[in-house]
Amino acid sequence: MTSQSSALSPQPSRAWQPVIGLEIHAQLNAASKLFSGASTAYGAEPNTHASVVDVALPGTLPVPNIAALHKAIRFGLAVGGRIARQSVFARKNYFYPDLPKGYQISQYELPVVSDGRLAVRLDDGRTIEVEIQRAHLEEDAGKSVHDAFHAATGVDLNRAGTPLLEIVSAPVLYSPAEAVAYMRTVHTLVRWLDICDGNMQEGSFRCDANVSVRRVGETKLGTRAEIKNVNSFRFVEKAIEYEIERQIRALENGEAIVQETRLYDATHHRTRSMRGKEDADDYRYFPDPDLPPLTVTAADIDAIRVTMPELPAARRARYESALGLPEADAAQLCSDRATTDYFEAVLAALTAPDAARVSGPSAMDGRAANAKLAANWVLGELAAALNEAAAHIEAARVSATQLAQLLARIGDGTISGKIAKDVFAAMWAGPGDADTIIAARGLRQISDSGALVAAIDAILAEFPKQLADYRAGNGKLLQFFVGQAMKRTKGQANPQQLNALLREKLGLRAEG
Amino acid sequence: MKNLSIAQLAQSLRARQTSALELARGALAAARNKATLNAIITLDEAATVAAAERADRTLARGDAPPLCGVPLLHKDIFCTRGTRTTCGSRMLEDFVPPYDATVVERLAGAGAGAVAIGKANMDEFAMGSSNENSFFGRVRNPWDPARVPGGSSGGSAAAVAAGIVPFATGTDTGGSIRQPAAFCGITGLKPTYGRVSRWGMVAFASSLDCAGVLARRAEDCAHVLGAIAGFDARDATSMDRPVDDYVAALSTSLKGIRIGVAREYFGTGVDAGVDTAVRAALRDLEALGATLVDLSLAHAHLAIPAYYVIAPAEASSNLARYDGVRYGHRCRDPQSLEDLYTRSRTEGFGAEVKRRILVGTYALSAGYFDAYYLRAQRVRRLIADDYAAAFAAVDLIAGPTAPSIAFKLGEKTDDPLAMYAADVNTVAVNLAGLPAISIPAGFSEGMPVGLQLIAPAFAESALLSAAHQFQQHTDWHLKTPGNSP
């Protein structure tokens, strides 16, 4: 902690209300660039994914990538936004070495998406509705490379022209936590829609935060500062927290806030001024004369609409209402497209006509029981294994089909839940599916009363003192005998059956 | 072979009376003989010979397209793979493109088989009406070396007029094909915006730039347009619609064709000699069966101010890429990024280019955008509407291409506004995106005068056939320097 940040009070003063708007840049996962056929793959040798268009050779012209447009429309439909029948590309003019044309092609007056809304669940259980003012297509710039040459800066144009969707929220977020929750919801959504890989380390998903504060009760917005290019959730939260504190402190000291662009310093968790409004570029936006307006027909939109997946909020609601999952489970499963897809696949395999069912009085209850079992395993054992392996669910070493088979064996009584964890670990560690491992290791649950009675007789003979104590009235010893019998059967005894037989042997009535 | 039509050359080539190689060598020799015109920036002898030999092989197979083996010059604004493309600027003095412009590709070996002998001089970045703005020196008019050839396609016009090549490519943003064609006594065709791909054509003002052709005859232009026109997926503004058979359409008679005579094109700025020649040409058209209809284009007087806002605005952005970072002129020992930008651009651009970048930057700036750029766009719409209304009543619109004959070298270089005013009859056509042609229509003071015909969008066939019919009955286009009346 620096002296500067430690001088700040940990909580914003009650007299002030922070107001935050985010501009999120999501790199669209189109195979080629927004205006050229060059690849958008990350990590190639510098300037190997730069075509004559990306290098801005004289006489080259941009041609819009319709796949990128369709991805933008998917986002627009997901947030219930207005899809412009005609959107216009505009030039944003400024000089910078990583901007080959001397202008960035963006959208200004007529963005492809406007007036969307996104419901955001906060950690405290509240849900806020965030207005998305616009989402527009634009091309990314290249990168300046400062460490490759002595006393000179290199330019890598591989990223130049990569399609971005800039998603602009209204200034309706009132705390760092709300801002981060909104950013996470957008992050989930763009990956859910398969329009952005969401990789924040590679810069595929990053954001600028506009932050201002005002007196509680004031309706006019305060002067804002824009924090540029923050690429992690934690940093966004920290940067906004710092910025709010800085502004409140300044205002309380009677200073005015200057409209400016600030950079976040992740090492010291503070923001510093990059340039003030007086240095701000005049971008001289005007419609790009190389690009006719992008026309989208109602049929185009309908064609995209039918390919839309069930959205996170709808799926979460369905998990709660139709599958009866607890709210927390539903939310966790739907935090990520890959996780919910995995869960859906487990559930589908479990409830397939030929799959063994978890018994229940009705099909509805059966489905709910299956769902709860699958949810417990996906969020429990599987999540833990993934966590330990630091792997994402797409790299899970137990497939959804394999897990479904395992759960079916719990359901049909072949193995107990406890044994199932061992089978899961074996599947994770090596080859073989549940049935093979159960058979090979002889893990099949013992439901044969003869074998169980023999085991019970043996342990009662082995522990005469305990038996005498039990008979003298120490009822707690029942569990001791269950444990010993389990141990003797290597955990394979069917627990319900073992319990019943033991009670019978000890002269007790079966429960219930 | 001098001054034969493309059709006549094609016939001679097929009759083995000449070869592509002989035509190419002849063109190279003529280019050297006429070096004082300074019409050419780069001659590429080795590539010319190779292309001619290839054309001869194609001709020998017997299935060659009409332009096969015919020599030409490309305006140095078209990118040519392996041959430097300067755009008349120090900025691109050493720039060798790794790709061909669509126009170049379609005319070359794999396409029409024409033989490009080199690159024609031009005003820097096509900004100019006199070809006095080239880093490679001014071009002289073959009819009078003390006069300008017009611009910006001045090198192309001078080379065709001097008989170096039967045709040349050009570009027209505000008259840059038609005005030099008029000044040099040849035919110049500016097609509809979107008819010919702009891919590989160095941009000046993207919404106005058009590739076209300069040749002796309308018939020659028809052959060339047929080869270069058509949709190109690499240019989002190129139009995906069928290309007419322009050569077949040439025989269409002028009978019943209604030609609008726009009052505004005969205003006070038009020289008496030009007025006389153009009115005589109109009477010839009438004699051939056309009907002359008086008409007015109410917003014509706003074309120059609108053009000189829109074109520089687009240019200021289009020319931002010349920053000394990736290619083109780079100053020595830059001390900082700012220094690299400032000196590279200060040294690389000429005065007229700088003037237009400044004007355009100003017009797009916050606080001025509405008053200049947006207002100019509204005027542009009014001008296009005027033409649309006029074409409800007429098939073509006629007038002088330029208000004067070719002026003297240096005469207007100190007065940019006078220079801009000379574009008065051509720029409106670009603002409306229409096709137009300038054809030789007589002489004044021993210098050629051009008649401009304007047609509705994509009516190049009507334009070319009217010009061709006129040229079947007149011989102004066959006059060459040295045999003027």
Interface residues (C-beta under 8 A of the other chain):
Chain A: V52 V55 A56 L57 P58 G59 T60 L61 P62 V63 P64 R91 N93 F95 P97 P100 K101 G102 Y103 V155 D282 R284 Y285 F286 D288 P289 D290 L291 P292
Chain B: F78 C79 T85 C87 L92 F95 P97 P98 Y99 A101 R198 W199 G200 M201 V202 A203 A205 S206 S207 A233 R234 D235 A236 T237 A313 E314 S316 S317 L319 A320 R321 D323 V325 R326 Y327 L337 Y341 T361 L364 S365 A366 F369 Y373
